[in-house]
Amino acid sequence: MSSLLRLLLTKSDAPGTRNVQRDTVALAMDDGTEVEVVRVRDPRARRLRLSVDERGARLTLPPRASAVSGTRFLEQHRDWLAAQLRAHAIDDLVAPLERGVTPALPLRGTMLPLRWEPGRYACVAHEGDGLVFRHTGRGGDAALRRALRDFYEGEARADIGGWLPRYLPALPRAPARIRLKAMSSQWGSLAPDGTLALDLSLVLGRPSAFEYVLVHELCHLVHADHSPAFWAEVEARFPEWRAERDWFRIHGRRIKAMLRLLSGPSA
């Protein structure tokens, strides 16, 4: 088996656990709705912090902060939270995966029509100009989400396999392996052992943006930092990188949110 094929066949490892405590708390909003906020007590936190991203609302508390102080902090920032949740809303683009109902799925910057039909096991496949989701009719939503994640990972690895041969010959070495996983804020990373990690949601966006992230991380095999020398390597291989960086600033959070909504929090 070639080294390139081994890279493309390497599956994502299970994410590591963090020494934190998590629960959820419901916050009543001014419009009468309730928002579920993930409450995280993190030993590394130094202050109360409220954030909103593709995972939803998150309240981080330092170890000595009381639950009452956290609730008061949420209430004080209710208006800010409502504004952030509106900014991150993606209801106009995609809905949660629902057996036999979801009409389309995002892939490579477009929404592809989706047809549902019975099958021996859950899987997603290309069919004509759209997709077909085959399912047994049994099992829970978790099986459907796993099938969708497997489909997206296969599509992402196919894209990477088409791009890598163009860039590997000019690099000092190849990545030790390639992992695809949901990343909360980053788009990619290169570990000291040579493992290249890429955000699975990249396959939902436009292919040129995905390719830019791959090139960016490959260039870290030449320079581990973000020095001018590093950016010169990126420029030489991918001159259009600035346009892709701007694309992420506008659309990045949405594709992360779409992946999470469709494939669940464990994606």
N, C-alpha and C positions, 0 to 999 in steps of 0.2 A: 504494500500500500504506500502510495506517495505521501510525502510530508504534507503537501497541500490538501490531499484528501483527508488525512488524519485531522488537520485543523478544522476542516468543514464538518466533520462528523462528530467532533467533540461536543457533548451535550453540556448544558449549563449545570453547574454544581449547585447544591442547595445553599441558600444564603446563610451566612453566619448569624448567630443570635447576639443580641446586645443585652447588657446587664441593666435593664430598665423595667419599670412597672407601668403597665398600660391598662386603662379602662375607658369607658365612654360616659359622657354626661350630656344631657339634653338641655339646650338653651332656647327659651321662648323668644321669638323675634317679634318685632312691632306689628308685623302683618298677620300674626296669629299662628304662623308656622313654627315648627321646632327644627332646630339644627343639631345633629349629633356631632359633638366635638370629641376627638380622641385626646384623652388626658394622659400625658406621659411624665412620669417622675424619673428624671435622668440625673444620675450622680455627677455628671459633668456640667450640668446647667448651673449658671450663676445668678440668673434672674428669671422672672416670669416672662414667657414669650408666647405670643399668639401668631400663628402663621396659617396660610391657606395655599395649597398647591393642588396637583391633580389627585391627591389622596383625600382631599377634603380639608376640614378645619382641624387644627392641632394646637393644643395648649401644653407647653412644656413648663414643668415646675422644678425648681431646685429641691434637693432633699429636705430642707427644713421648712419649705413653704407649706402652709396648711391648705386643706381643701377649701375652706371658707375664703381664704385670700384668692385662690384660683377662681372661684365662682364670682367673687366681686370683680376681679380683673376682666372676666368675660363680659359681665354686665356693663362695665365701663366702656368696653370696646365693641358693643353690639352693633353700632352703626358702621364702624369700620369693617367688621366681619361681614355684614350684609353686602356692602359694596364689593368686597373681595370675592364673595361667592358669586355675585352677578357677573363679575369680570371673568371668572373661571367657568361659567356655565357653558355646557356644550350640548344642551338639549336640542339645539337647532341642527346639529350635525349627526348625532348618533344616539341611540337609546341602548339600555342594557340588553344583553343577549337574551332572547326569549325564544324557546323552541317553537318552530312553526310560524313565528310572527315576524322576527327581525327581517326586513326586506332587503338590506344591503349591508356591505361591510367595507371599511376603508382599507385600501392597499395601494401603495406607491402613488399617493397624492390624489387618488380618485375614489369615488364610491362605486363599488361593483354590485350589480343586482345579485341577490341571493335567493336560491330556490331550496326548499327543504324536501327531503324524501326519505323513506325508510331505508335502513341498511343494517348490515350485520354488526357494525360497530360505529362509533362516532368518529367522523372525519370530515374535513373540508377539502374540496378539490376544485380545480378550474374546470369549467364546462362552457364552451363557446366563449362569449364575451362576458360571462359572469362567473359565479361560484355556485357550487351545490354543497349543502350541508347534509350529509347522511347521518342518520341516528337510529338507534334501536327502538326508541319510544319508551324505553325503561331508563332507570337511573336518574340521578339528580342533575342539577345545573352544573355541578362541579365537573362532571364528565364532558359536558359540552364546552366548558371553558378550557379544559385541558386540551381537547381536540383543536380548539381555535388557537391556543398558544403553540401547539405543535405545528399547525399549518403556518403560522406567522414565522416561527423559527426556521422551518424548511425554506420558506420564500426568502428570508433574510440571508440564509447560508447560500442559496443559489445566487443572489446578487453579489455577495462577497466573493464567491467562487469565480464570477465573471470579471471582477475588478482586480483581484489579487495578482494574477500573472503579469499585469501591466506594471506593477510597482515593486514586486519582490526582487527582481534582478538588481535593482539599484540600491538595495538596502544591505547593511552589514550582516544581517541575519533575519530569519523569519520569526514571527511570533511563536512562542512555545505552544500555545493553543489559543483558540478563540471561544469566548463565552458570550452568550446572548442572554440578557436578563433585563427585567424592569429596573431602571435606575431613577431615584427620586429627583435628582437635580442634574447629574452629569449626563453626558451623551456617550462618553467612552473613557476608558482609562487603560494604562499599561502598567502592570505590576512589575516589581523588581525581578520576578522569576520569568518574565517574558510573556505572561498571560495577558492577552488583549481582551478586554471586556467592552461590549457595545450594548447600547440600550435597544431592547427589542422593538420599542415603538418607532425606531427609525424606519422600519419597513412600511409604516403607515404613511410617511411623508414622501416628499418628492425624492426620486432616486439620486439626483445630484447632491442633495443635502446629506443623504446617507453616505454617499461616496466621499464627500468632503470629510466627514467625521472619521471614516476609515483611514483616509490619507493622513489626517491630523495625528491619529494615534500611531500609525506606522512611522511617522517622522520622529516620534519619541524614541524609536530604536536608534536614531542617529544622535539626537540631542534630548536629554531627559527633561530639560527645562523649557521655558517659553522665551528664550533669549532671541535677539535678532537673528542669530544663526539658525535657530529652529524655524522661525518664520520664513527665512530664505529657502529652507528645504521645502516647506509647504508651498511657497510661491512657485518654486521650480516645477513641482509636480501637479499643482492644482491652482492655476492662476485666478480662477473665479471664486476663490474661497471667501472673499469679502461678501459677495452676494449671498452665499449660503449662510454665512454668519448672520446676516441681516434677516434672512428667512426664518431662522430659528428664533430670533427676537420677537417676531410677529406670530409665528405659528407653533413654536416649540411646545409651549405648555398644553396646547390643545391636543397634539398627537399623543403626548404622555397621558393626558386625561382620557382620551378615547381608548387607549390600550387598557387602562385600569378599569374603566367602566365596562368594557366588553369581556375582559378575561379575568376580572376579579382582583382583589388585593394581593393575592399570592403570585401574580404574574412576574 
